[in-house]
């Protein structure tokens, strides 16, 4: 059964680790499926026609190791490798593809529910020398919510990977267009991006903001908006029609921010780099603030 965190301003729906989404990509701990602000939906899902089989992203799903999970390159076909927050995945193919389904042996999960907070613990088995303990806390505040991460390396090998939150945003279920403005706290230089997919030319990259001149019927993507420069981890999405905004801030700097979207969804992604030696612990936090525009 889903868990609901709710106050007079916010409503956050969270799926439990072993319910609904059981695909091998996104972290199963604290799957935030939807957020409402003053009764207005803020999030949506990856596919415009829904997700009856629970294999796609929605809400605020996060992922560890989108390019290549730890241990993948160290094993042969048929061996298993750890996907943090999910469990052990069975290797098939020479290269990792996040959109491919891998057979999953789930990790162990433990939940602690409080009035305004949900704590999920994920304990892995030992896989080719890797093991970890992941704790995620989702706390509801007055007009914001925090996601706090604590990753302890309990294995014999150093964990080197990254984590990001795939924010599936659509304020008041409105399609993308001229009412949306996506702001960043640094100068955007398209010539430094790793990748730019904007075939319809409906996405407009300005100096510190991204806007739209029409509804994008095709998917768009921009890789590494920072150009590799380390910047304060933050973005802000405004909808001038509904007069609602949402802002994500991390307590870290990032040198990688991606942007993906479609006609019904926009997803800015702040990457957190992870390098944690055996017996060491690393912690980080994401804060999402909701507000009305003046």
C-alpha positions as CSV (number, residue, x, y, z in Angstrom):
1,X,0.0,0.0,0.0
2,X,1.3,3.5,-0.8
3,X,2.3,5.9,1.9
4,X,0.9,9.4,2.0
5,X,2.7,12.4,3.5
6,X,0.2,15.3,3.7
7,X,-0.3,18.8,5.2
8,X,-2.3,21.8,4.3
9,X,0.0,22.7,1.3
10,X,1.5,19.4,0.0
11,X,0.5,15.9,-0.7
12,X,3.3,13.3,-1.5
13,X,2.4,9.8,-2.5
14,X,5.2,7.2,-2.1
15,X,5.1,3.5,-3.2
16,X,6.7,0.9,-1.0
17,X,9.9,-0.9,-2.3
18,X,8.1,-4.1,-3.3
19,X,4.9,-2.7,-4.8
20,X,4.1,-1.5,-8.3
21,X,7.3,-0.5,-10.1
22,X,9.7,-3.5,-10.1
23,X,11.8,-2.7,-13.1
24,X,15.5,-2.8,-12.9
25,X,16.3,0.9,-13.6
26,X,15.1,3.2,-10.8
27,X,15.8,3.0,-7.1
28,X,13.1,1.1,-5.3
29,X,13.6,3.0,-2.0
30,X,11.0,5.8,-1.6
31,X,9.4,5.8,-5.0
32,X,7.7,9.2,-5.0
33,X,4.9,8.7,-7.6
34,X,3.1,12.0,-7.3
35,X,3.2,15.4,-5.7
36,X,0.4,17.9,-5.3
37,X,0.7,21.6,-4.2
38,X,-2.6,23.1,-2.9
39,X,-4.4,20.3,-4.7
40,X,-2.7,21.0,-8.0
41,X,-0.6,18.1,-9.5
42,X,3.1,19.0,-10.0
43,X,4.4,15.7,-11.4
44,X,3.4,13.3,-14.1
45,X,4.8,10.1,-15.7
46,X,7.3,9.2,-18.4
47,X,4.7,7.9,-20.9
48,X,1.8,10.1,-22.0
49,X,-0.5,7.1,-22.3
50,X,0.2,5.9,-18.8
51,X,2.2,2.9,-17.4
52,X,-0.2,0.0,-16.9
53,X,2.8,-2.5,-16.4
54,X,4.8,-0.3,-14.0
55,X,8.0,-0.3,-16.0
56,X,8.5,3.4,-16.6
57,X,9.3,6.4,-14.5
58,X,6.9,8.8,-12.7
59,X,6.9,11.4,-10.1
60,X,10.3,11.8,-8.6
61,X,12.2,8.5,-9.2
62,X,16.0,8.5,-8.7
63,X,18.6,6.2,-10.2
64,X,22.2,5.1,-9.4
65,X,24.6,4.4,-12.2
66,X,22.6,5.3,-15.3
67,X,25.7,4.9,-17.6
68,X,27.1,1.8,-16.0
69,X,26.3,0.3,-12.5
70,X,29.2,-0.7,-10.2
71,X,30.6,-4.1,-11.0
72,X,29.1,-4.5,-14.4
73,X,32.4,-4.5,-16.3
74,X,34.0,-7.0,-13.9
75,X,31.8,-10.0,-14.6
76,X,30.9,-12.3,-17.5
77,X,27.5,-12.9,-19.1
78,X,25.1,-14.5,-16.6
79,X,26.9,-13.2,-13.6
80,X,25.3,-10.7,-11.2
81,X,26.1,-7.1,-10.4
82,X,24.6,-4.7,-7.8
83,X,22.2,-1.9,-8.8
84,X,22.1,0.4,-5.8
85,X,18.6,0.7,-4.3
86,X,17.3,-2.3,-6.4
87,X,19.3,-5.5,-5.8
88,X,21.4,-7.9,-7.8
89,X,20.9,-7.8,-11.6
90,X,21.8,-10.6,-14.0
91,X,24.2,-9.5,-16.7
92,X,23.1,-9.9,-20.4
93,X,25.0,-8.3,-23.2
94,X,28.4,-6.7,-23.3
95,X,27.2,-3.2,-22.6
96,X,24.7,-1.8,-20.0
97,X,21.5,-0.3,-21.2
98,X,19.3,1.4,-18.6
99,X,16.1,0.9,-20.6
100,X,16.7,-2.9,-20.8
101,X,15.1,-5.2,-18.2
102,X,17.6,-7.2,-16.2
103,X,16.5,-10.1,-14.0
104,X,16.4,-8.9,-10.4
105,X,17.1,-10.4,-7.1
106,X,15.8,-7.7,-4.7
107,X,17.8,-6.3,-1.9
108,X,16.5,-6.3,1.7
109,X,14.3,-3.3,2.7
110,X,13.1,-1.9,6.0
111,X,10.6,0.9,6.5
112,X,10.1,3.3,9.4
113,X,7.0,5.5,9.2
114,X,6.6,8.8,11.1
115,X,4.0,11.5,11.0
116,X,5.8,13.7,8.5
117,X,8.6,11.4,7.4
118,X,9.3,8.1,5.8
119,X,12.6,6.3,6.2
120,X,13.6,3.4,3.9
121,X,16.7,1.2,4.5
122,X,18.2,-0.9,1.8
123,X,20.7,-3.6,2.6
124,X,22.5,-5.3,-0.2
125,X,24.1,-8.7,-0.3
126,X,27.8,-9.2,-1.2
127,X,28.3,-9.2,-5.0
128,X,31.8,-9.5,-6.4
129,X,33.2,-7.7,-3.4
130,X,30.6,-4.9,-3.4
131,X,28.0,-4.3,-0.7
132,X,26.3,-1.3,0.8
133,X,23.7,0.1,3.1
134,X,21.5,2.8,1.7
135,X,19.2,4.9,3.9
136,X,16.7,7.4,2.3
137,X,14.6,9.7,4.3
138,X,11.7,11.7,2.7
139,X,10.5,14.5,5.0
140,X,7.5,16.7,4.5
141,X,7.9,20.4,5.5
142,X,5.5,23.3,5.2
143,X,5.7,24.0,1.5
144,X,8.7,21.8,0.6
145,X,10.0,18.3,1.0
146,X,13.5,16.9,1.5
147,X,15.1,13.7,0.3
148,X,18.2,12.8,2.3
149,X,20.6,10.0,1.3
150,X,23.1,8.1,3.4
151,X,25.2,5.5,1.6
152,X,27.7,3.3,3.6
153,X,30.1,1.1,1.8
154,X,30.1,-2.3,3.6
155,X,32.1,-4.1,1.0
156,X,35.7,-4.6,0.1
157,X,35.8,-2.4,-3.1
158,X,35.4,1.3,-3.6
159,X,32.0,2.4,-4.9
160,X,32.4,4.9,-7.8
161,X,29.1,5.9,-9.4
162,X,26.6,8.7,-9.6
163,X,23.0,9.4,-8.6
164,X,20.3,11.7,-10.0
165,X,16.6,12.3,-9.6
166,X,14.5,12.0,-12.8
167,X,12.0,14.7,-12.0
168,X,8.9,14.0,-14.2
169,X,7.3,17.5,-14.0
170,X,4.1,18.9,-15.4
171,X,2.5,21.7,-13.4
172,X,-1.3,21.3,-13.4
173,X,-1.0,18.7,-16.1
174,X,-0.3,21.4,-18.6
175,X,1.6,20.5,-21.8
176,X,4.9,22.2,-22.4
177,X,4.8,25.6,-24.2
178,X,5.1,29.3,-23.8
179,X,3.8,29.2,-20.2
180,X,6.9,27.3,-18.9
181,X,10.2,28.9,-17.9
182,X,13.1,26.7,-16.6
183,X,15.8,28.7,-14.8
184,X,19.4,27.8,-13.9
185,X,21.8,29.7,-11.6
186,X,24.6,29.7,-14.2
187,X,25.1,30.8,-17.8
188,X,24.0,28.2,-20.4
189,X,26.5,27.8,-23.3
190,X,25.1,25.4,-25.9
191,X,28.4,25.0,-27.7
192,X,29.7,23.2,-24.5
193,X,26.8,20.8,-24.1
194,X,27.6,17.1,-24.6
195,X,24.5,16.5,-26.7
196,X,21.6,18.5,-28.1
197,X,18.5,16.9,-29.5
198,X,15.9,19.5,-30.5
199,X,14.8,18.5,-33.9
200,X,11.6,20.6,-34.0
201,X,13.5,23.7,-32.7
202,X,10.7,24.3,-30.2
203,X,13.1,24.4,-27.2
204,X,14.8,27.8,-26.8
205,X,18.1,28.0,-24.9
206,X,18.7,31.5,-23.5
207,X,21.5,32.8,-21.3
208,X,20.2,31.5,-18.0
209,X,16.8,30.0,-18.9
210,X,15.1,27.6,-21.2
211,X,11.7,28.4,-22.8
212,X,9.4,27.0,-25.5
213,X,7.9,28.5,-28.6
214,X,5.4,25.7,-29.1
215,X,4.4,22.2,-27.8
216,X,7.3,19.8,-28.6
217,X,5.7,16.7,-30.2
218,X,9.0,14.9,-30.3
219,X,11.3,14.1,-27.3
220,X,14.2,16.5,-26.6
221,X,17.4,16.1,-24.7
222,X,20.4,18.2,-23.6
223,X,23.4,16.6,-22.1
224,X,25.7,18.3,-19.6
225,X,24.2,21.8,-19.4
226,X,27.1,22.9,-17.2
227,X,29.7,22.1,-19.9
228,X,31.7,20.2,-17.3
229,X,32.0,23.2,-15.0
230,X,31.2,22.7,-11.3
231,X,28.1,24.7,-10.3
232,X,25.6,25.0,-7.5
233,X,23.1,22.2,-7.9
234,X,19.8,24.0,-8.5
235,X,17.0,24.6,-11.0
236,X,13.6,26.4,-10.9
237,X,10.6,25.7,-13.1
238,X,7.8,28.3,-13.4
239,X,4.4,28.1,-14.9
240,X,3.1,31.6,-15.7
241,X,-0.5,30.3,-16.4
242,X,-1.1,28.4,-13.1
243,X,1.3,30.9,-11.3
244,X,3.1,28.0,-9.5
245,X,6.8,27.3,-9.3
246,X,9.0,24.4,-8.1
247,X,12.7,24.6,-7.2
248,X,15.2,21.8,-6.5
249,X,18.4,22.5,-4.6
250,X,21.1,20.1,-3.6
251,X,23.5,20.5,-0.7
252,X,26.3,19.8,-3.2
253,X,27.9,21.2,-6.3
254,X,27.5,19.3,-9.6
255,X,29.4,19.2,-12.9
256,X,26.6,17.4,-14.7
257,X,23.0,18.5,-15.4
258,X,20.9,16.8,-18.1
259,X,17.5,17.9,-19.4
260,X,15.0,15.5,-21.0
261,X,11.4,16.2,-22.0
262,X,8.4,15.6,-24.2
263,X,5.1,17.4,-24.9
264,X,3.7,16.4,-21.5
265,X,6.8,16.3,-19.3
266,X,10.0,18.1,-18.5
267,X,12.8,16.6,-16.4
268,X,15.9,18.6,-15.3
269,X,18.4,16.2,-13.6
270,X,21.1,17.2,-11.1
271,X,23.8,14.5,-10.9
272,X,25.7,13.8,-7.6
273,X,29.1,12.1,-8.0
274,X,29.8,9.2,-5.5
275,X,33.2,8.0,-4.5
276,X,33.1,6.1,-1.2
277,X,35.8,3.7,0.1
278,X,35.2,0.6,2.2
279,X,33.7,1.4,5.6
280,X,33.2,5.0,4.6
281,X,29.9,6.9,4.5
282,X,28.7,9.6,2.1
283,X,25.6,11.8,2.7
284,X,23.7,14.3,0.5
285,X,20.3,16.0,0.3
286,X,17.8,17.3,-2.2
287,X,15.2,19.9,-1.3
288,X,12.1,20.6,-3.4
289,X,10.3,23.9,-2.7
290,X,6.9,24.8,-4.0
291,X,5.6,28.4,-4.2
292,X,3.1,30.7,-5.8
293,X,4.2,33.3,-8.3
294,X,3.4,36.9,-7.4
